[in-house]
Amino acid sequence: MQGPRGLAVIAGAGLSLLALAAEAALDFDPARHEAVGALVEELAEKGIERDWLEAAMRDADFQQGVLDAMAGAAERHLRWDEYREIFLQPERISRGVAFIEAHRDAFDRAEAEYGVPPEMIAAIIGVETSYGRFTGRHRVLDSLSTLAFHHPVRGDFFRGELAAFLEITREQGVDPGSLDGSYAGAMGYPQFIPTSYRAYAVDFDGDGIRDLWTNPVDAIGSVGNYFAEHGWRPGAPIYHDAEGPGDLPGRVEFNQTRPPYADIATLAGVGIVPRGELAVDREVVPLALDFEDGAYRYRVGHRNFYVITRYNHSHLYAMAVTELAEAIRDARALEATPLTPPGDDSEGAS
């Protein structure tokens, strides 16, 4: 029979075993986890050194905060005026102007090659990371490992992102544990997820490396390439303002992030009329932007608006990027306009 001390020792041993079991469940040692080992095996068969892969995964740490952040991603709905206020700040606009001026050659080349205006590329980078100033505080390796093996719904998706991340870092000779990004594993100036990095990142400065983490020139070209690959139409409009009723028409689906789907004639039938001449059979994305007073501002998005939503599947995001791009464009035009000296009325003299 065990005395009280013996029972305490047994109980303590049991708690220690539970703690060890819990710790083992949350690490990513391929030798102890079948799913992690399978990923290592898959990448080893592609030619990545097994020792390197195993060391990388042993270095990964489980992060509960990443799962918490993912669970809270679908937070309360922000009205358009609330969302807009986050990004349409004078400092972000002025930084966008300065960012373009600092890398004018790269922006000009990106526009010539991909057809995307400088202010649009700058606005994407400005919204994502404030022009590279805030690229994330989570180790990408930790975030993607946690999501790949512990997310209850999207584990398979993030397993693919983790595999792509390991491939990229090995190819480029980068320590996977050295890179920070978002809680969802987005990286660098433009916050590309690893599969987008593989598909759309370009070596825009010709140094032989596609570096979106520290190289703004590669980031500029890569955003331009991303837009071009998703069907950006140079010179085409992004949206038109529209007039509409005080109450949302129930027969129209608003703010959908899919290709233009409602024609102008149908919208006119419920009182939504774009400002400008558009063919009655022209298909658009009906947008209703809400404000604190309950009022709506109507717009219609075109194909280029849809392309912006491929970067982030949110109509608020696409409109914020668009308005920031417009503000940067207008600020650049204002700076480029020579001022008339005080008292100079020669233009009106006869």
KOLTORSE-568014 format. One line per 8 residues: number of its first residue (from 1); their letters; for each residue z negated, x, y negated of C-alpha. Coordinates in nm, 3 decimals. Each point is the difference from the previous one (the first is absolute). Layout:
N
NUM	A	Z X Y ~ ... .
//
This chain:
350
1	MQGPRGLA	0.000 0.000 0.000 ~ 0.086 0.132 -0.342 ~ -0.273 0.016 -0.263 ~ 0.059 -0.087 -0.366 ~ 0.117 0.355 -0.080 ~ 0.243 -0.002 0.292 ~ 0.143 -0.334 -0.111 ~ 0.041 0.137 -0.350 .
9	VIAGAGLS	0.185 0.304 0.136 ~ 0.231 -0.224 0.206 ~ 0.055 -0.232 -0.296 ~ 0.075 0.297 -0.223 ~ 0.243 0.138 0.253 ~ 0.171 -0.337 0.018 ~ 0.037 -0.014 -0.378 ~ 0.138 0.354 0.000 .
17	LLALAAEA	0.258 -0.095 0.262 ~ 0.100 -0.305 -0.203 ~ 0.033 0.213 -0.310 ~ 0.214 0.252 0.186 ~ 0.216 -0.279 0.140 ~ 0.043 -0.148 -0.347 ~ 0.090 0.340 -0.143 ~ 0.253 0.061 0.276 .
25	ALDFDPAR	0.161 -0.338 -0.063 ~ 0.062 0.091 -0.361 ~ 0.139 0.350 0.030 ~ 0.361 0.082 0.083 ~ -0.032 0.273 0.260 ~ 0.308 -0.041 0.221 ~ -0.201 0.113 0.303 ~ -0.234 -0.298 -0.034 .
33	HEAVGALV	0.236 -0.272 -0.121 ~ 0.294 -0.117 0.204 ~ 0.190 -0.148 -0.299 ~ -0.037 0.317 -0.204 ~ 0.103 0.210 0.298 ~ 0.308 -0.218 0.045 ~ 0.103 0.060 -0.362 ~ -0.045 0.375 0.045 .
41	EELAEKGI	0.209 -0.011 0.318 ~ 0.275 -0.196 -0.174 ~ 0.025 0.246 -0.288 ~ -0.030 0.302 0.230 ~ 0.305 -0.125 0.188 ~ 0.186 0.010 -0.334 ~ -0.077 0.369 -0.031 ~ -0.322 0.016 -0.206 .
49	ERDWLEAA	-0.251 0.244 0.143 ~ -0.267 -0.178 0.203 ~ -0.277 0.233 -0.121 ~ 0.086 -0.073 -0.362 ~ 0.003 -0.377 0.062 ~ -0.331 0.005 0.186 ~ -0.164 0.206 -0.275 ~ 0.131 -0.236 -0.267 .
57	MRDADFQQ	-0.135 -0.309 0.176 ~ -0.338 0.161 0.067 ~ -0.019 0.065 -0.374 ~ 0.055 -0.368 -0.083 ~ -0.304 -0.208 -0.095 ~ -0.057 -0.372 0.037 ~ -0.043 -0.168 -0.339 ~ -0.154 -0.346 -0.009 .
65	GVLDAMAG	0.079 -0.016 -0.371 ~ 0.370 0.005 0.082 ~ -0.034 -0.308 0.221 ~ -0.212 -0.169 -0.268 ~ 0.263 0.074 -0.264 ~ 0.275 -0.143 0.221 ~ -0.205 -0.314 0.061 ~ -0.044 -0.044 -0.373 .
73	AAERHLRW	0.363 0.067 -0.089 ~ 0.078 -0.373 -0.010 ~ -0.262 -0.048 -0.272 ~ -0.019 -0.285 -0.246 ~ 0.323 -0.100 -0.160 ~ 0.062 0.169 -0.331 ~ 0.181 -0.199 -0.264 ~ 0.303 0.163 -0.153 .
81	DEYREIFL	-0.180 0.071 -0.328 ~ -0.286 0.170 0.190 ~ 0.234 0.212 0.211 ~ 0.218 0.092 -0.296 ~ -0.299 0.120 -0.197 ~ -0.072 0.267 0.262 ~ 0.333 0.177 -0.050 ~ 0.139 -0.090 -0.342 .
89	QPERISRG	-0.233 0.226 -0.195 ~ 0.110 0.220 -0.293 ~ -0.118 0.316 0.174 ~ 0.203 -0.070 0.314 ~ 0.306 -0.072 -0.212 ~ -0.036 0.318 -0.204 ~ -0.061 0.205 0.313 ~ 0.319 -0.145 0.145 .
97	VAFIEAHR	0.197 0.117 -0.303 ~ -0.154 0.346 0.029 ~ 0.065 0.015 0.376 ~ 0.370 -0.069 -0.052 ~ 0.024 0.259 -0.275 ~ -0.175 0.259 0.215 ~ 0.250 -0.052 0.284 ~ 0.303 -0.121 -0.191 .
105	DAFDRAEA	0.253 0.192 0.211 ~ -0.135 -0.149 0.324 ~ 0.005 -0.351 -0.145 ~ 0.354 0.042 -0.131 ~ 0.120 0.130 0.337 ~ -0.174 -0.284 0.183 ~ 0.169 -0.257 -0.221 ~ 0.340 0.165 0.048 .
113	EYGVPPEM	-0.042 0.022 0.378 ~ -0.184 -0.323 0.081 ~ 0.069 -0.224 -0.299 ~ -0.367 -0.065 -0.071 ~ -0.110 0.032 -0.366 ~ -0.267 0.260 -0.086 ~ -0.243 -0.261 -0.126 ~ 0.012 -0.190 0.330 .
121	IAAIIGVE	-0.074 0.309 0.209 ~ -0.274 0.100 -0.243 ~ -0.152 -0.348 0.010 ~ -0.027 0.009 0.379 ~ -0.180 0.335 -0.012 ~ -0.205 -0.122 -0.296 ~ -0.123 -0.310 0.180 ~ -0.060 0.182 0.327 .
129	TSYGRFTG	-0.185 0.312 -0.117 ~ 0.008 0.011 -0.382 ~ 0.270 0.269 0.024 ~ -0.174 0.200 0.271 ~ -0.346 0.000 -0.156 ~ -0.162 -0.219 0.268 ~ 0.158 0.042 0.342 ~ -0.293 -0.119 0.213 .
137	RHRVLDSL	-0.343 0.112 0.115 ~ 0.023 -0.057 0.376 ~ 0.114 0.263 0.246 ~ 0.328 -0.136 0.132 ~ -0.081 0.127 0.348 ~ -0.328 -0.194 0.005 ~ 0.151 -0.320 -0.142 ~ 0.293 -0.014 0.238 .
145	STLAFHHP	-0.206 0.095 0.306 ~ -0.260 -0.265 -0.081 ~ 0.265 -0.267 -0.051 ~ 0.212 0.106 0.297 ~ -0.283 -0.023 0.253 ~ -0.246 -0.246 -0.156 ~ 0.191 -0.254 -0.208 ~ -0.026 -0.334 0.180 .
153	VRGDFFRG	0.351 -0.123 -0.084 ~ 0.227 0.275 -0.132 ~ -0.095 0.289 0.224 ~ 0.352 0.042 0.141 ~ 0.148 0.019 -0.350 ~ -0.244 0.266 -0.112 ~ 0.042 0.191 0.326 ~ 0.363 0.042 -0.101 .
161	ELAAFLEI	-0.105 0.114 -0.346 ~ -0.245 0.252 0.149 ~ 0.271 0.138 0.229 ~ 0.239 0.037 -0.295 ~ -0.273 0.167 -0.207 ~ -0.069 0.257 0.270 ~ 0.371 0.071 0.039 ~ 0.048 0.048 -0.375 .
169	TREQGVDP	-0.296 0.230 -0.045 ~ 0.096 0.213 0.301 ~ 0.361 0.028 -0.114 ~ -0.107 0.104 -0.349 ~ -0.281 0.231 0.107 ~ -0.271 -0.204 -0.173 ~ -0.355 -0.040 0.132 ~ -0.024 -0.376 0.072 .
177	GSLDGSYA	-0.368 0.003 -0.091 ~ 0.070 0.135 -0.347 ~ 0.187 -0.300 -0.143 ~ -0.158 -0.291 -0.185 ~ 0.154 -0.342 -0.060 ~ -0.076 -0.369 -0.006 ~ -0.221 -0.178 0.252 ~ 0.321 -0.126 0.164 .
185	GAMGYPQF	0.151 0.348 0.032 ~ 0.239 -0.006 -0.297 ~ 0.064 0.346 -0.140 ~ 0.101 0.200 -0.302 ~ 0.142 -0.085 -0.341 ~ 0.190 -0.308 0.123 ~ -0.248 -0.103 0.273 ~ 0.249 -0.005 0.287 .
193	IPTSYRAY	-0.139 -0.088 0.340 ~ 0.102 0.260 0.262 ~ 0.293 -0.194 0.148 ~ 0.141 -0.054 -0.351 ~ -0.056 0.368 -0.068 ~ 0.209 0.086 0.305 ~ 0.273 -0.250 -0.087 ~ 0.035 0.031 -0.378 .
201	AVDFDGDG	-0.162 0.320 -0.132 ~ 0.254 0.251 -0.133 ~ -0.013 0.368 -0.090 ~ 0.109 -0.062 -0.358 ~ -0.067 0.349 -0.136 ~ 0.181 0.178 0.283 ~ -0.287 0.219 0.117 ~ 0.038 -0.107 0.362 .
209	IRDLWTNP	-0.316 -0.213 0.009 ~ -0.046 -0.373 -0.055 ~ -0.333 0.007 -0.181 ~ -0.127 -0.326 -0.146 ~ -0.360 0.122 -0.013 ~ 0.031 0.261 -0.274 ~ 0.363 -0.001 -0.116 ~ 0.088 -0.262 -0.266 .
217	VDAIGSVG	0.370 0.088 0.017 ~ 0.021 -0.087 0.370 ~ -0.198 -0.318 -0.073 ~ 0.243 -0.106 -0.273 ~ 0.303 0.047 0.223 ~ -0.171 -0.168 0.293 ~ -0.083 -0.316 -0.194 ~ 0.360 -0.015 -0.120 .
225	NYFAEHGW	0.123 0.043 0.357 ~ -0.239 -0.270 0.125 ~ 0.138 -0.250 -0.251 ~ 0.361 0.092 0.072 ~ -0.051 -0.033 0.376 ~ -0.149 -0.346 -0.051 ~ 0.297 -0.125 -0.199 ~ -0.075 0.068 -0.368 .
233	RPGAPIYH	0.294 -0.106 -0.217 ~ 0.050 0.233 -0.298 ~ 0.023 -0.184 -0.330 ~ -0.078 -0.340 0.152 ~ -0.286 -0.209 -0.145 ~ -0.341 -0.021 0.161 ~ -0.097 -0.342 -0.132 ~ 0.067 -0.264 -0.264 .
241	DAEGPGDL	-0.260 -0.196 -0.191 ~ 0.015 -0.374 0.053 ~ -0.130 -0.326 -0.148 ~ -0.185 -0.239 0.226 ~ -0.241 -0.293 0.028 ~ -0.375 0.020 -0.059 ~ -0.076 -0.081 0.363 ~ 0.155 0.191 0.286 .
249	PGRVEFNQ	0.276 -0.197 0.170 ~ -0.105 -0.067 0.357 ~ 0.351 0.028 0.140 ~ 0.039 0.370 -0.082 ~ -0.145 0.298 0.183 ~ -0.116 0.247 -0.262 ~ -0.076 0.371 0.012 ~ 0.146 0.070 0.342 .
257	TRPPYADI	0.075 0.366 0.072 ~ 0.323 -0.059 0.184 ~ 0.367 0.024 -0.105 ~ 0.108 -0.248 -0.270 ~ -0.016 -0.343 0.159 ~ 0.013 -0.279 -0.264 ~ 0.312 -0.078 -0.200 ~ 0.005 -0.068 -0.374 .
265	ATLAGVGI	0.124 -0.357 0.046 ~ -0.298 -0.090 0.221 ~ -0.244 0.149 -0.250 ~ 0.164 -0.187 -0.286 ~ -0.059 -0.319 0.194 ~ -0.377 0.052 -0.027 ~ 0.009 0.113 -0.362 ~ 0.012 0.379 0.037 .
273	VPRGELAV	0.278 0.139 -0.217 ~ 0.060 0.377 -0.041 ~ 0.064 0.143 -0.343 ~ 0.350 0.141 0.020 ~ 0.323 -0.091 0.169 ~ -0.034 -0.005 0.379 ~ 0.240 -0.167 0.244 ~ -0.139 -0.322 0.148 .
281	DREVVPLA	0.043 0.136 0.353 ~ -0.176 0.330 -0.082 ~ -0.296 0.049 0.232 ~ -0.324 0.136 -0.145 ~ -0.370 0.039 0.076 ~ -0.193 -0.267 -0.197 ~ -0.308 0.152 -0.161 ~ -0.299 -0.182 -0.149 .
289	LDFEDGAY	-0.245 0.238 -0.168 ~ -0.342 -0.151 -0.064 ~ -0.238 0.048 -0.291 ~ -0.366 -0.068 -0.071 ~ 0.072 -0.319 -0.194 ~ 0.179 -0.149 0.302 ~ 0.344 0.043 -0.154 ~ 0.293 0.153 0.185 .
297	RYRVGHRN	0.276 0.229 -0.116 ~ 0.320 -0.051 0.195 ~ 0.248 0.269 0.092 ~ 0.275 0.039 0.256 ~ 0.031 0.326 0.191 ~ 0.328 0.152 0.109 ~ 0.091 0.234 0.283 ~ -0.154 0.299 -0.177 .
305	FYVITRYN	-0.329 -0.187 -0.025 ~ 0.006 -0.046 0.374 ~ 0.068 0.373 0.046 ~ -0.320 0.083 -0.192 ~ -0.195 -0.225 0.239 ~ 0.116 0.222 0.288 ~ -0.231 0.264 -0.145 ~ -0.294 -0.240 -0.005 .
313	HSHLYAMA	0.032 -0.355 0.129 ~ -0.154 -0.167 -0.305 ~ 0.175 -0.185 -0.279 ~ -0.282 0.105 -0.235 ~ 0.057 0.366 0.087 ~ 0.376 -0.027 -0.055 ~ -0.044 -0.171 -0.335 ~ -0.265 0.249 -0.116 .
321	VTELAEAI	0.230 0.290 0.089 ~ 0.284 -0.171 -0.185 ~ -0.201 -0.062 -0.315 ~ -0.141 0.354 0.003 ~ 0.355 0.133 0.033 ~ 0.108 -0.213 -0.296 ~ -0.294 0.123 -0.207 ~ 0.077 0.365 0.083 .
329	RDARALEA	0.368 -0.053 -0.083 ~ -0.086 -0.160 -0.336 ~ -0.250 0.274 -0.085 ~ 0.257 0.269 0.077 ~ 0.258 -0.178 -0.217 ~ -0.249 -0.023 -0.285 ~ -0.076 0.372 0.023 ~ 0.371 0.078 -0.003 .
337	TPLTPPGD	0.065 -0.208 -0.314 ~ -0.003 0.215 -0.313 ~ -0.229 -0.131 -0.271 ~ 0.139 -0.073 -0.345 ~ -0.187 0.207 -0.259 ~ -0.220 -0.208 -0.233 ~ 0.188 -0.110 -0.307 ~ 0.342 0.070 0.153 .
345	DSEGAS	0.204 -0.311 -0.083 ~ 0.336 0.171 -0.001 ~ 0.134 -0.228 0.271 ~ -0.040 -0.302 -0.225 ~ 0.120 0.170 -0.320 ~ 0.329 -0.103 -0.153 .
//
